[in-house]
């Protein structure tokens, strides 16, 4: 599950612990979409000790955790996004394949 939230993209998904496992743990990600449509993962939280039998519930919990991360760390995430933008621009300027 992905949605835009406060100028960032958030994602909630679930992973299983090991092959054959029936429990899923929630994963929360905060993402930034670059102008070229590639995606940068600003931060990810995987809650290993919080297992659910229903993977869809784990995904919803992951999405809510991502929303909480954005709410509590919004200024830091924006700084990280701006640093990423500067890094991309610096790499583009220093690229030997740059158009002149």
Rosetta blueprint (number, residue, H / E / L):
1 X L
2 X E
3 X E
4 X E
5 X E
6 X L
7 X L
8 X E
9 X E
10 X E
11 X E
12 X E
13 X E
14 X E
15 X E
16 X E
17 X L
18 X L
19 X L
20 X L
21 X L
22 X L
23 X L
24 X E
25 X E
26 X E
27 X E
28 X E
29 X E
30 X E
31 X E
32 X E
33 X E
34 X L
35 X L
36 X L
37 X L
38 X L
39 X E
40 X E
41 X E
42 X E
43 X E
44 X E
45 X E
46 X E
47 X E
48 X E
49 X E
50 X E
51 X E
52 X E
53 X L
54 X L
55 X H
56 X H
57 X H
58 X H
59 X H
60 X H
61 X H
62 X H
63 X H
64 X H
65 X H
66 X H
67 X H
68 X H
69 X H
70 X H
71 X H
72 X H
73 X H
74 X H
75 X H
76 X H
77 X H
78 X H
79 X H
80 X H
81 X H
82 X H
83 X H
84 X H
85 X H
86 X H
87 X H
88 X H
89 X H
90 X H
91 X H
92 X H
93 X H
94 X H
95 X L
96 X L
97 X L
98 X L
99 X L
100 X L
